[in-house]
Amino acid sequence: MNKLNVFLLVLVLVSAFAVVTVQDRSRQYFIVLDKAQKGEGVLNDDYSRLKITQAKLANHQFIQQSAAEQQLQPPTLAQTQMLVVKP
């Protein structure tokens, strides 16, 4: 009976150690997940800001105003060349 008690004690200790290890690993994974979710929020904010900037820069009036400020003019017909691509 003494050997059985020692064996059961060892099993209980191994089981308890396994539970503690799994809980610690779970806690570490949760911390990593939380950091990743916060990073996702930051990236979504950046993406939204970039989409707004892109929409502003693609505005036709903004393009015309910038072209006028830089004194840009569309190319004339003499400056345009047609290229023929042969397959």
C-alpha positions as a printed NumPy array, in Angstrom:
array([[  0.   ,   0.   ,   0.   ],
       [  2.902,   2.306,   0.695],
       [  4.153,   2.06 ,  -2.915],
       [  0.697,   2.852,  -4.225],
       [  0.491,   5.994,  -2.081],
       [  3.912,   7.177,  -3.313],
       [  2.884,   6.481,  -6.917],
       [ -0.378,   8.392,  -6.485],
       [  1.479,  11.279,  -4.83 ],
       [  3.866,  11.467,  -7.778],
       [  0.917,  11.428, -10.195],
       [ -0.799,  14.235,  -8.297],
       [  2.389,  16.339,  -8.294],
       [  2.968,  15.766, -12.015],
       [ -0.657,  16.648, -12.724],
       [ -0.429,  19.817, -10.623],
       [  2.796,  20.837, -12.383],
       [  1.114,  20.249, -15.762],
       [ -1.87 ,  22.41 , -14.761],
       [  0.4  ,  25.261, -13.65 ],
       [  2.441,  24.998, -16.857],
       [ -0.653,  25.034, -19.078],
       [ -2.125,  28.023, -17.212],
       [  1.128,  29.951, -17.556],
       [  1.367,  29.157, -21.256],
       [ -2.276,  30.194, -21.69 ],
       [ -1.589,  33.488, -19.917],
       [  1.409,  34.142, -22.175],
       [ -0.67 ,  33.424, -25.287],
       [ -3.374,  35.786, -24.049],
       [ -0.798,  38.553, -23.544],
       [  0.511,  38.034, -27.092],
       [ -3.054,  38.038, -28.447],
       [ -3.864,  41.274, -26.6  ],
       [ -0.764,  42.978, -28.012],
       [ -1.644,  41.772, -31.512],
       [ -5.192,  43.108, -31.186],
       [ -3.879,  46.499, -30.044],
       [ -1.498,  46.49 , -33.01 ],
       [ -4.422,  45.659, -35.279],
       [ -6.278,  48.692, -33.945],
       [ -3.308,  50.942, -34.677],
       [ -2.989,  49.526, -38.19 ],
       [ -6.713,  50.017, -38.833],
       [ -6.426,  53.64 , -37.696],
       [ -3.448,  54.182, -40.017],
       [ -5.308,  52.536, -42.887],
       [ -8.345,  54.767, -42.355],
       [ -6.142,  57.856, -42.227],
       [ -4.365,  56.807, -45.437],
       [ -7.68 ,  56.162, -47.22 ],
       [ -8.865,  59.663, -46.28 ],
       [ -5.595,  61.148, -47.535],
       [ -5.87 ,  59.151, -50.759],
       [ -9.432,  60.374, -51.313],
       [ -8.296,  63.966, -50.73 ],
       [ -5.376,  63.647, -53.141],
       [ -7.546,  61.985, -55.808],
       [-10.058,  64.86 , -55.726],
       [-10.272,  66.429, -59.189],
       [-10.391,  69.992, -57.859],
       [ -7.314,  69.396, -55.71 ],
       [ -5.441,  68.019, -58.743],
       [ -6.415,  71.027, -60.863],
       [ -5.417,  73.461, -58.111],
       [ -2.035,  71.739, -57.638],
       [ -1.435,  71.72 , -61.398],
       [ -2.216,  75.445, -61.582],
       [  0.127,  76.204, -58.658],
       [  2.94 ,  74.301, -60.382],
       [  2.072,  75.805, -63.768],
       [  1.55 ,  72.397, -65.348],
       [ -0.14 ,  72.13 , -68.713],
       [ -1.492,  69.075, -70.53 ],
       [  0.688,  67.889, -73.423],
       [ -0.148,  69.116, -76.894],
       [ -0.95 ,  66.837, -79.795],
       [  2.547,  67.427, -81.213],
       [  4.092,  66.201, -77.959],
       [  1.985,  63.02 , -77.897],
       [  3.35 ,  59.858, -79.465],
       [  1.36 ,  56.723, -80.241],
       [  3.132,  53.412, -79.72 ],
       [  2.128,  50.254, -81.509],
       [  2.759,  47.043, -79.632],
       [  3.173,  43.972, -81.808],
       [  2.427,  40.634, -80.186]])
